[in-house]
Amino acid sequence: MSNSGNMFRDKCSIAPHSDVSDGKLDVFVLYARNIKEFLTVFFQILFNKHEIGPNVLYAKTHNISIKSANTGFHIDGEACSSRKVDISLIHNGLAVMTP
């Protein structure tokens, strides 16, 4: 999972030290071999109590390649039919105007 900010009005964050202006993607990988491992980390994230450990990888990067053994995975909630996806961030690539 890649994240550049907090979710749900700062109540839940996969990457609590992310900075939307640093020009980097925050990458969070959860290695869950079973439902118990998944739920443990899920509830830790939900209550902002998760730590980097044997089931969690966290890194900052400018780009990432995702490779899958099969074509049935999701990226940001969207189904992906490719076995490889390359994602890169363009720092200051989007101008946003607010009132």
SERO-4910 file (N, C-alpha, C, O; in steps of 0.05 Angstrom, whole numbers):
BEGIN
 pado doro    nc1    nc2    nc3   cac1   cac2   cac3    cc1    cc2    cc3    oc1    oc2    oc3
  Met    A     17    -23      0      0      0      0     18     24      0     38     25     14
  Ser    A     11     44    -15     26     69    -16      8     91     -6    -16     91    -12
  Asn    A     19    109      9      2    129     23     18    155     25     42    155     30
  Ser    A      5    177     20     18    203     23      4    221     43      7    245     42
  Gly    A    -10    209     61    -23    225     81    -40    209    100    -42    184     97
  Asn    A    -53    222    118    -70    209    137    -98    205    125   -105    219    106
  Met    A   -112    185    136   -138    179    126   -159    185    148   -152    186    171
  Phe    A   -183    188    139   -206    190    158   -201    213    178   -204    209    202
  Arg    A   -194    236    167   -190    260    183   -170    256    206   -176    263    229
  Asp    A   -148    246    199   -125    241    218   -131    221    240   -116    220    260
  Lys    A   -153    206    238   -159    186    259   -144    160    254   -141    144    272
  Cys    A   -137    155    229   -124    130    222   -102    136    201   -108    150    181
  Ser    A    -79    125    205    -58    129    185    -41    104    182    -31     92    202
  Ile    A    -37     95    158    -19     73    153     10     82    155     27     67    164
  Ala    A     15    107    148     42    118    149     41    144    166     39    166    154
  Pro    A     42    142    192     38    165    209     59    187    206     55    210    214
  His    A     83    180    194    104    199    191    106    209    162    126    221    154
  Ser    A     85    205    147     85    214    119     83    244    117     73    257    135
  Asp    A     93    255     95     93    283     90     85    287     61    100    280     43
  Val    A     61    299     57     51    302     29     69    321     12     66    321    -12
  Ser    A     86    336     25    103    355      9    132    346      6    148    362     -4
  Asp    A    139    322     14    167    313     12    175    302    -15    198    295    -19
  Gly    A    155    298    -33    161    288    -59    167    258    -60    179    248    -79
  Lys    A    158    244    -40    162    215    -38    136    200    -33    118    210    -20
  Leu    A    135    175    -42    114    157    -35    121    143     -9    144    135     -5
  Asp    A    101    139      8    105    123     31     94     95     25     70     93     18
  Val    A    110     75     26    102     48     18    100     31     44    118     30     60
  Phe    A     77     18     46     71      1     69     64    -27     58     46    -30     42
  Val    A     80    -47     67     75    -74     58     69    -91     83     84    -91    102
  Leu    A     46   -105     81     38   -122    103     41   -151     94     28   -159     75
  Tyr    A     58   -166    108     62   -194    102     44   -209    122     51   -213    145
  Ala    A     21   -218    112      3   -233    129     -1   -261    118    -11   -264     95
  Arg    A      8   -281    132      6   -309    123    -21   -321    130    -28   -342    119
  Asn    A    -36   -308    148    -62   -318    155    -79   -295    165    -70   -273    168
  Ile    A   -104   -301    170   -123   -280    178   -116   -268    205   -121   -244    209
  Lys    A   -105   -284    223    -98   -273    250    -76   -252    247    -78   -231    260
  Glu    A    -56   -257    231    -34   -237    227    -46   -212    214    -38   -189    221
  Phe    A    -63   -215    194    -75   -192    181    -92   -176    200    -88   -151    202
  Leu    A   -109   -188    215   -127   -174    234   -111   -160    256   -118   -138    265
  Thr    A    -89   -173    265    -73   -160    286    -62   -134    277    -65   -114    291
  Val    A    -50   -133    253    -39   -108    243    -61    -89    235    -59    -65    239
  Phe    A    -83    -99    224   -106    -82    216   -116    -66    240   -120    -42    238
  Phe    A   -120    -79    263   -130    -65    286   -109    -47    299   -116    -26    310
  Gln    A    -84    -54    296    -63    -36    305    -63    -10    288    -60     12    299
  Ile    A    -67    -13    262    -69     11    245    -93     27    252    -92     52    254
  Leu    A   -116     14    256   -141     27    262   -138     45    287   -151     66    289
  Phe    A   -123     36    307   -119     51    332    -92     64    334    -83     72    356
  Asn    A    -78     68    310    -52     81    309    -32     69    329    -18     84    342
  Lys    A    -31     43    331    -13     30    349      7     11    334     21     -4    347
  His    A      8     13    307     25     -6    293     54      3    293     60     27    293
  Glu    A     71    -17    292    100    -13    292    112    -28    269    100    -47    259
  Ile    A    136    -21    261    150    -36    241    160    -62    255    171    -60    277
  Gly    A    155    -84    243    162   -110    255    165   -131    233    167   -124    209
  Pro    A    164   -156    241    168   -177    221    146   -179    200    150   -191    179
  Asn    A    122   -169    206    100   -170    187     96   -144    172     77   -142    156
  Val    A    112   -124    177    108    -97    166    134    -86    154    155    -86    167
  Leu    A    132    -76    129    154    -62    117    145    -34    111    123    -31     99
  Tyr    A    160    -14    118    153     14    112    178     27    100    200     25    110
  Ala    A    174     42     78    196     55     65    186     80     50    162     82     44
  Lys    A    204     98     44    198    122     28    213    119      2    236    111      2
  Thr    A    201    126    -21    214    123    -46    201    142    -67    180    154    -62
  His    A    215    146    -89    205    162   -111    189    145   -131    172    155   -145
  Asn    A    195    119   -131    181    101   -150    181     73   -138    197     66   -121
  Ile    A    163     57   -149    161     29   -140    151     12   -163    135     21   -180
  Ser    A    160    -13   -164    150    -32   -183    136    -54   -167    147    -65   -148
  Ile    A    112    -61   -175     97    -82   -162     94   -105   -181     84   -102   -204
  Lys    A    104   -128   -173    102   -152   -189     86   -173   -175     88   -176   -150
  Ser    A     68   -187   -189     51   -207   -177     54   -233   -192     57   -233   -217
  Ala    A     52   -255   -178     52   -281   -190     27   -287   -206     26   -303   -224
  Asn    A      6   -272   -199    -20   -275   -214    -31   -248   -221    -19   -228   -214
  Thr    A    -53   -247   -235    -64   -222   -244    -87   -212   -226   -101   -193   -233
  Gly    A    -91   -225   -203   -113   -217   -186   -105   -201   -162   -106   -212   -139
  Phe    A    -96   -176   -165    -90   -159   -142   -102   -132   -146   -111   -125   -168
  His    A   -102   -116   -125   -114    -89   -126    -93    -68   -120    -75    -72   -104
  Ile    A    -96    -45   -133    -79    -21   -127    -98      1   -120   -114     10   -137
  Asp    A    -95     11    -96   -113     33    -86   -142     26    -90   -158     43    -97
  Gly    A   -149      1    -85   -177     -8    -87   -186    -15   -115   -209    -23   -119
  Glu    A   -169    -12   -135   -177    -18   -163   -164    -44   -172   -141    -49   -167
  Ala    A   -180    -60   -185   -170    -86   -196   -148    -81   -217   -151    -63   -234
  Cys    A   -127    -96   -216   -105    -94   -235   -103   -121   -250   -101   -142   -237
  Ser    A   -102   -119   -276   -101   -144   -292    -73   -149   -303    -69   -168   -318
  Ser    A    -54   -133   -295    -26   -136   -304    -10   -151   -283    -18   -151   -259
  Arg    A     12   -164   -291     29   -177   -271     51   -158   -260     63   -164   -240
  Lys    A     55   -135   -274     75   -116   -265     64    -88   -269     52    -81   -289
  Val    A     68    -71   -248     59    -43   -249     82    -26   -239     94    -32   -218
  Asp    A     89     -5   -254    110     14   -246     96     40   -238     80     51   -254
  Ile    A    102     49   -214     89     74   -204    112     93   -197    131     86   -184
  Ser    A    109    118   -206    129    139   -199    114    164   -192     92    170   -201
  Leu    A    127    180   -175    115    205   -165    129    228   -180    153    228   -183
  Ile    A    113    247   -189    124    271   -201    121    293   -180     99    303   -176
  His    A    143    300   -167    142    321   -146    132    347   -157    143    357   -177
  Asn    A    113    359   -144    100    384   -153     87    381   -181     85    401   -195
  Gly    A     79    357   -188     67    352   -214     37    359   -216     26    358   -238
  Leu    A     25    366   -194     -3    373   -194     -7    399   -178      0    401   -155
  Ala    A    -18    419   -192    -24    444   -178    -53    444   -169    -71    438   -184
  Val    A    -57    450   -144    -84    450   -132    -89    478   -121    -74    490   -106
  Met    A   -112    489   -130   -120    516   -120   -143    512   -101   -162    498   -107
  Thr    A   -142    526    -79   -164    525    -60   -173    553    -54   -157    572    -56
  Pro    A   -198    556    -47   -208    584    -41   -197    595    -16   -203    617     -8
***
